[in-house]
Amino acid sequence: MKKLLTLTFLILLISCGAQESPSEEVVDEPVTTTEEYVLPDADVYLTITDSIGVELGDSNYVFGSIAGVNITPEGDVAVLDRQKNCVSIFSPSGEFLQRIGRQGSGPGEFLLPTGMAFFPDGGMVVSDGMGGKLIYFNSDLEYDSDLSGFYPSPPGNISGLEGGVIIGMKPDFQQNEEGMLMGFAIARWEKGDAEPAVVYHSSASPFDPSDLSSMQDDILNFGITPEGIVFTASLSTEMYEFTAWSPEGEELFTVTDEDFARARKTQEEIELEAEIVNNLMVQQGMPESMANWEPDPYRTAVGGFGVDGQGRLWVTKGTTETPSFNIYDLDGNLLFTAALDAGERASTWGIVIEGDKFIAFDADPEFYPQIFIGDLPE
């Protein structure tokens, strides 16, 4: 069971590269072996202004494996390191401030941290996938409490609201007459309760351990506003669509791009995704014979969500080789488009939008782990 849960959280960590299986009716050009890098068209271009992380030197700046990044309510930069089992806090200028957590199963310790979130009114929570619990820290980032009792495991990708409320994506197992179903749900948890108060969206399919790539059909993206409005999207390669939900789970509206066109990955993208995912599975204890992730040859339509300090919704367009975005108001009206001008290497970057900043981190094992920081347009 632990190996299965580990795989679940690894899939969560690389969900930006997971794709939905292509429709057999669609016929496209063959996958190319090379492709010249082209900066996506956009109204606004984002640029890198700073970075944190070194290959060798001060251990406070040498990352093991970055699982997530965020901006704290105080404006500091937080980096969740699943290899070093800690959260490192840096000042806005990149100065190391403190480290929270370490390897272990005791109070404030992590076995396999998969996600972190900060609460607007103070404090932090870390999801420990292997430990099977959420670990809470107070406004001074000191250990506060644990919450366990999740089945089969706690939400691994999480965001925080006031009062310790969590919105997150949780793996889900179901059993019916046809056998075991496995999938994911986007839900809301009140502090101190392992049962979700609201389920916004869920998806599950028959579980086939001989075809782990089938899990990707049920992985979901989500984002939230400070007021608790939730945005969800499946990892479809055939349709650009996302839905907004009220905090209570009522559907508010759905945005669809009727002009959406599917985009093929390059052969290099496919090979790199397979290498990253399968290597992570093996590193976390899965037998090589079971590490059989086969990437979909198409790119995801909606790659992720973020809400900035001006209340604008940033929707990542997964069809471009490097990060690009559609930016909406909170009623679903398109405001402008943006793209990250950071060259071909940015094709493997994950992006977090928070306040007036964006933070990027690289999943490519060829490079040493770093985070990259830049300003958002006014």
N, C-alpha and C positions, 0 to 999 in steps of 0.2 A: 504493500500500500504506500509506503514512503516513496518508493521509486515512482509510482504513478502520480503522487502529489507533486513530487519534484518536477516531473515532466509537465504537469499542468502549469506550474508557475513559470517554467522556462518558456512555454508557449506564450504566456502573458507577457513576458519580458520582451519577446521578439514579435509582438502582434503587429507592429508597423510593417513587417515584411511578410506576414501571413496573408494568403489570398484565398478567395473562394474558388472552388473548382470550376473551370470554364465549361460553358455549355457545348455539347457535342455538335449542335447545329451551326455554331459560328465557325466560319472559315476565314482565316486571316493569313497574312504573309508569314513565311517561316521566321523563326527566331533568328536574329542575326548574331554573328559572333563578335562583332565590334560595332561601336556606335560613337560618333564624334560628340563630345560634350557640347550641349547647347543650353545657354542660360534661359530659363522660361520667361515668356513675356509677362509683364506685370506693370501695374500703375506705380508701385513703390518697390524699391529694393532695400533689403536689410543687409547690414554689414556688421562684421565682427569688430568689437572695440576692445575686448580683453579676453584672456583665457586663464584657466587655473589648471595646474597639473604639470609634472615633469616626469621624464623617463627615469632619471637617476638623481639622487640627492636627498634632500630633507624628506623623511618618511611621511611627514604631514601633507606633503604635496604629491606623493606617489600613490596613485589609486590602484586598487586591485582589479575590480570589475564593477563598473558603474551601473547600478540598477535603477537610479532615478535622481532627479535634481529638482530643486524648488527654491523659491524666494520666501524667506520667513516674514512674518508680519512686521518685523523690525527692519527689513530690507537686506538682511544678510543672505548669503548663498549657502544652501544645504545640499550635500552630496551623499546619497545612500550608496554604500559600497558593500555588495553582497559577498565579495571574497574576504574583505577585512572585517565584515560583520560589524559595521559601525556607521554612524552618520557624522560627517565632518562639517563643521560650520566655518564659513569664511566671511570676512567683512566685504562690503561692496567693492573695495579696492583690491580684494584677493588675499588679504592677510589671514592666516590660520588663526581661529579663535578657540575652538574646542572640539572634542570628539565625544560622541555619545554612543554607548554600547560597546560590546565586545563579543567574541565567540563564547557561547555557553547557553545553558538553559535556566540560569538563575534570574533573579529580578533585574530587569533592564538589559538582559543579554539576548543575543540572537543566534539561531541555528541556520536559518536561511531567510534573510530579510528580502521581501519582494516588493514592498511599496511603503511610502511614507506620506504623511499629510500634516499640515499645520492648521491649527484652528484660529480663526480671526480674533477671538477673544483670549488667545494665549494657549500654549501647550502644543504638543506634537503626538502623533500616534504612528507606530511602525507595525506593519504586518509581517509576522514571522511565519512563513509558509510551512517550514519543517517543524517548528514548534507548535503550530496549530493554534495560534493566539494573536490577538492584538495587544500591543504593549504601549501604554499611555505614559506620557511625560508631562510634568506641569509647566507653567509659564517660565520657570527657571531652567527648563529642560532637564530636570531631575526625575528619576523614576517615580511613577505614581501608582500604577496598577496594571494588572493583566485582565484580559477578557478571553476566555476559551469557550468551548462548547459548540463550535461551528461544525457543520457537517457538509462535505467531508473535510473542509479546511476553510480558513477565514478568507475574506475578500483580499485579493492580492494587489489590485490596482485601486488606489483609494484617493479620495479628496475629502477635506474637512469643512464643516460648517460650524457656526456658533453653537455652544453648548455641548461640544463633543460629538455632534452628529457626523456620521460618515456616509458618503455615497461611494459605492465601490462595485467592482466586478468580481463575482464569486463563482468558482467552479461548482457544478451541480451534477449530482448523480440521481437518476431515477430508475426504478425497476417496474416493468410491466410484463404482460404475457409474452411479448416479443423479445424480452431480455433486458440487458442493461443499456440505459441511455445516459449519455454524458454531454454536458454543454455548459453554458455560462449564463449568468443573470446579472443585470444592473439593478441594484437595490439600495435602500436607505436603512441605516441602522441607528437607533437611538443609543446613547452612551449607556453601557451596562447591560445591553440586551443582545444576545447572539442571534435572535430571530429577527429577520428583516421586518421593518414597519411598513415599507412600501416596496413592491417590485415593479420597476418601470418597464423592463423588457427582458425576455429570456428566450433561449433557443437551445435545443438539445437534439441529438441524433444517436442512432445505435453506435455503441462503442466497439471499435475493432482494433485491438492492439497490434494487428499485423499491418494496419494502414493508419498510422498516426496522423498523416496529413489530412484525413477526413475531419479531424477536430477543428480545423481552421474555419469550416463553414459556420460554426456556432460562436466564434469569438466576436465580441462586440467592442466598439469604441464608445466613449462617453466623455462629456464635459459638464461642468456645473457653473452657475453664477453664484455670487455671494448670497443671493436671496433664496437659493435652493432650486432654481429652474434647472432641469436636467436635459441634456441633448444626447441622443443615441443614434448610432448607425451600425449596420452590419458591415462586414468587410467584403462587400460585393465588388466584383470586377465588372459587372454588367450594368450597374445603375448607380447614379449619384443621387443619394437621398438621405436626409436625416430628419429626425423628429424631435420636437420640444415637448417636455412634460412639466406640469406644475409640480410643486413639492409633494402634493398629495397623490400624484400619479395620474392626473387627468391629461389627456393628449391636448396640446395647445395648437400646434400646427406642424405641417410637414413641408419641407423644401425639397424640390426635385429639379434637376437640370435636364431638360428635355434634349439639349444639344450635346449631352455627354457622349464621348467616343472612347471606346476601350483602347488601352495602350499596352503593347507588349514590353516585357522586360528584355534586356539584352541577355545574351548567354552568360556574360560575366556576372550580372546581377543574380541570375538563377544559381550559378555555381557558388557564389559567395553566401547567399542565403542558406543553401544546403549545408555548406561548411560550418557556418556559425551555429545553426540550430543543432545539427547532429553532434558537433563537438561539445556544445553545452550539455546535451543529454548525457553523453558519455562521461564528461567531467563530473556530473552530479550522481554518477553511479549506475546509469542505465547500461545494460549489455549492448555491445556494438551491433549485435544482430537485430536489436529492437529499434535502434536509432535510424529510422527509415524515412525521415522527413523529405518529401518531394515537393519543391516549390511549384506553385501555380505559375504558368508562363505570363500571366497578365498582372498588371498593377492594380491595387485597390483604388476604388473611386474616392472614398472618404477615408483619409488616413489618420484623423485625430481631431481633437477640439481643444481650444483654449479661450479663456475670457480675460481681457486685459483690464487695466485700471480705469479705462474710460467706458467700460460696459460694452465693448465690442466683441463679437464672437468670431474667433479665428478658426476656420475650418481648413485643415490640411488637405491639399489635393494630392492624392497618392499616385496620380498618373504621370507626374513629372519625375525626371531622374533625380533632381535635387529638390529640397523643400520649397513649396509654393503654397499660397493660401488664397481663399476667398474670405473676405471680411464682411460680416453682416451686423446690422443692429439686432436687438433682442426680439424684434418682431419678424425677423427672417428676411429683411430687405438688404440686398447686396449693396455695400458701400464702395468698396474698391478691392483690388487684388494686390498681392505682394509676393515677393520671392526672395530667397536668401542668395546673395551674391557671394559665394564662398568657394566656387570651383567644384570640380568633379568629385573631390573627396567627400563633400557634404551629402552624397547619395546615400550614405549609411548613417546619417545623423538622425537622432531623435530630437524633437523640439518641444520645449515647454514655454508657454506664454503666461506671464505673471506680472501684474502691475504695469510698469512702463518698460519692462525688459523682456527679452527672450533669452533662453539658455538652451544650448545644444550640447549633446554628447554623442560620441562615436561608438558604434557597435563593431567596427571592423577590427579584427584581432591583429591585423598587420601593423597597426599603429598603437602606441602607448596611450592609455586612457587619459583624456582631457575633457574639460568642459569649456565651451565658448559662449561669450556673453555679448549682447548687443542691445541697442535701444530700439523701441518701437516708435513708429511715426505718431505725431500728435493728431 
